Amino acid sequence: MNRKIALITGASRGLGKNAALHLAAQGVDIIGTYHSRADEAQAVVLELEKLGANAVMLQLDVGRSESFADFGTRVEQALQQTFERQRFDFLINNAGVGLHVSFAETSVEQFDMLMNVHFKGPFFLTQQLLPLINDGGRIINISSGLARFTIPGASAYAAMKGAIEVLTRYQAKELGARQIAVNTLAPGAIETDFGGGTVRDNAAVNAMVADNTALGRAGQPDDIGGALALLLSPGAQWINGQRIEASGGMFL
């Protein structure tokens, strides 16, 4: 029986790396992408191989949709050369950047950057990769708790995540004929280096998150990697077109 293969954007650090490690531990092979740190990405490959997974990292800037055709070709080559396969099973649109700026001060350049990375990128990357996804596969789009609750300074970022959640439902409907399930995973506030590491490193912010979370703490990367692996497990195959929030009960 062939092992499943997951393609994870932004897999060289943060939540993407953690998800890759969780999936590898469950017997899933990994195609990951990184933006610029090839050394960091290769170190993750070594970690994944220690868990028994076959793994490869490919460079990708999800904000440059004009590069997706070339990326698709490189994915095909990696599938053949590393995995002796023609298609993969799971696509996780995870790569992203943070921005904390008020609505009144958000520039056109900042808006366009977020749009390209968080909405246009996943939209057209998924479109490009569709022929390489196995029928019966799954797609997970990463959103944010900020698409449900409101914290000043996240209007543009949260709006892009809201768009991704609507797109997820349309993808689930339109790809159903191929038995491809599509869901959104929306993390709450997590202790990573995302957004400058504010939740992890700013004690006041961390305490605010903990005080407003039912389980009484900020999230850890393992909380999200574990949730993502759960959504890709055999028992979750009937979950489709849904928004799953993994926030510990933040701002209930």
C-alpha positions in Angstrom: 0.0 0.0 0.0 1.4 3.4 -1.0 2.0 5.9 1.7 0.1 9.2 1.5 1.9 12.3 0.4 1.2 15.8 1.7 2.2 19.1 0.1 2.5 21.8 2.7 3.3 25.4 1.9 5.5 27.2 4.4 6.7 23.9 5.9 10.2 25.0 6.9 9.1 26.7 10.2 6.2 27.5 12.5 2.9 25.7 12.1 3.8 24.3 8.7 6.9 22.6 10.1 4.9 21.3 13.1 2.2 19.9 10.8 4.8 18.1 8.7 6.3 16.5 11.8 2.9 15.3 13.0 2.0 13.9 9.6 5.4 12.2 9.2 5.0 10.5 12.6 1.7 9.1 11.2 3.3 7.6 8.1 2.8 10.5 5.6 5.5 11.6 3.2 6.1 15.3 2.8 6.6 17.8 0.0 7.2 21.1 1.7 7.9 24.6 0.5 10.1 27.3 1.9 10.4 31.0 1.0 14.1 31.8 1.2 16.0 29.8 3.9 17.2 26.7 2.1 19.4 25.6 5.0 16.4 25.8 7.4 14.3 23.8 5.0 17.0 21.1 4.6 17.2 20.8 8.4 13.5 20.0 8.5 14.0 17.4 5.8 16.5 15.6 8.1 14.0 15.7 11.0 11.3 14.2 8.8 13.6 11.5 7.6 14.4 10.5 11.2 10.7 9.9 11.6 10.8 7.5 8.7 9.3 9.8 6.1 10.4 10.5 2.6 10.6 14.3 2.2 11.7 17.1 -0.1 11.6 20.9 0.1 10.9 23.2 -2.9 11.3 26.9 -3.0 8.1 28.9 -3.5 6.9 32.4 -3.0 3.1 32.0 -2.7 2.7 35.7 -3.3 4.0 35.3 -6.9 1.2 33.5 -8.8 3.1 33.9 -12.1 5.6 31.3 -10.8 3.0 28.6 -10.1 3.3 26.9 -13.5 7.0 26.3 -13.0 6.3 25.2 -9.4 3.8 22.6 -10.7 6.5 21.2 -13.0 8.9 21.0 -10.1 6.3 19.2 -8.0 5.8 16.7 -10.9 9.6 16.1 -11.0 9.8 15.7 -7.2 7.0 13.2 -7.2 8.7 11.1 -9.9 12.2 11.3 -8.5 11.7 11.1 -4.8 8.4 9.2 -4.4 8.1 7.3 -7.7 4.5 8.6 -7.9 2.6 10.9 -10.3 0.2 12.5 -7.8 -0.1 13.4 -4.1 -2.9 13.2 -1.7 -3.1 16.2 0.7 -2.6 19.9 0.0 -2.2 22.2 3.0 -2.3 25.9 2.1 -0.4 27.2 5.1 2.2 29.7 4.1 1.5 33.3 5.3 2.8 36.5 6.7 1.4 38.7 9.5 0.5 42.4 9.6 -0.6 44.5 12.5 -1.8 47.9 11.4 -5.1 49.8 11.8 -7.7 49.9 9.1 -7.2 53.7 8.7 -3.4 53.3 8.2 -3.4 50.2 5.9 -1.6 51.0 2.6 -2.5 49.7 -0.8 0.9 48.0 -0.9 0.2 46.2 2.4 -3.2 45.2 1.3 -2.0 43.8 -2.0 0.8 41.9 -0.3 -1.7 40.2 2.0 -4.1 39.5 -0.9 -1.3 37.9 -3.0 -0.1 35.7 -0.1 -3.3 34.8 1.7 -6.0 34.7 -1.0 -4.8 35.0 -4.6 -1.9 32.6 -3.9 -3.9 29.7 -2.4 -6.6 30.3 -5.0 -4.4 29.9 -8.0 -1.8 27.5 -6.5 -4.6 25.0 -5.7 -5.9 25.5 -9.2 -2.5 24.8 -10.7 -2.0 21.7 -8.5 -5.5 20.1 -9.0 -4.3 17.7 -11.8 -1.6 16.4 -9.4 -4.0 15.7 -6.5 -5.4 12.2 -6.3 -9.2 11.7 -6.5 -10.3 11.1 -2.9 -7.6 13.5 -1.7 -8.0 16.4 0.7 -7.3 20.1 0.9 -6.9 22.2 4.0 -6.8 26.0 3.9 -5.4 27.7 6.9 -7.5 30.6 8.2 -7.4 32.3 11.6 -9.5 32.8 14.6 -9.4 36.5 13.6 -12.0 35.7 10.9 -14.5 35.1 13.8 -13.5 37.4 16.6 -12.2 41.0 16.2 -8.9 42.5 17.4 -8.0 46.0 16.2 -5.1 46.0 13.8 -6.0 42.9 11.8 -8.7 44.1 9.4 -6.8 43.4 6.1 -5.3 40.1 7.3 -8.6 38.9 8.8 -10.5 39.9 5.6 -8.3 37.7 3.5 -8.9 34.8 5.9 -12.6 35.4 5.7 -12.3 35.1 1.9 -10.4 31.8 2.2 -13.2 30.4 4.3 -15.8 31.2 1.6 -13.5 29.8 -1.0 -13.2 26.6 1.0 -17.0 26.0 0.7 -17.0 26.6 -3.0 -14.0 24.3 -3.5 -15.7 21.6 -1.5 -18.8 21.8 -3.6 -17.0 21.9 -7.0 -14.4 19.2 -6.2 -16.9 16.8 -4.7 -17.3 15.0 -8.0 -13.6 13.9 -7.5 -14.3 13.0 -3.9 -11.8 15.7 -2.8 -12.8 17.1 0.7 -11.9 20.7 1.4 -11.9 22.2 4.9 -10.6 25.2 6.7 -8.5 25.0 9.9 -8.5 28.3 11.9 -5.9 28.5 14.6 -6.3 30.9 17.5 -3.3 32.8 19.0 -0.3 30.5 18.9 3.2 30.8 20.5 5.4 30.9 17.3 7.5 33.5 15.6 4.5 34.5 13.4 3.9 38.3 13.4 7.2 38.9 15.1 6.6 36.4 17.9 4.2 38.7 19.8 2.1 36.0 21.4 5.2 34.0 22.3 7.5 36.8 23.5 5.2 39.6 24.8 4.2 38.6 28.3 1.2 41.0 28.4 -0.2 39.7 25.1 0.3 36.1 26.2 -1.5 36.8 29.4 -4.4 38.5 27.6 -4.7 35.5 25.3 -4.7 33.1 28.2 -7.3 35.2 30.1 -9.6 35.1 27.1 -9.2 31.4 26.3 -11.5 28.8 27.9 -8.6 26.4 28.4 -6.5 29.1 30.1 -3.4 29.4 27.9 -2.1 30.5 24.6 -1.9 27.8 21.9 1.3 25.8 21.1 2.4 24.6 17.7 1.6 21.0 18.6 -2.0 22.0 19.2 -2.3 23.0 15.5 -0.1 20.3 14.0 -2.1 17.7 15.9 -5.5 19.2 14.7 -4.3 19.2 11.1 -3.1 15.6 11.3 -6.5 14.7 12.8 -8.4 16.3 9.9 -6.3 14.3 7.4 -6.8 11.0 9.3 -8.9 8.2 7.8 -11.7 8.8 10.3 -12.2 12.4 9.2 -13.0 11.7 5.6 -16.6 12.7 5.9 -15.8 16.2 7.2 -16.2 18.5 4.2 -16.7 22.2 3.6 -16.3 23.0 7.2 -14.5 25.7 9.3 -12.7 24.0 12.2 -11.3 26.4 14.8 -8.4 25.2 17.0 -8.2 28.0 19.6 -8.8 26.4 22.9 -12.0 28.3 23.1 -10.7 31.8 22.6 -13.3 34.7 23.0 -16.3 32.4 23.5 
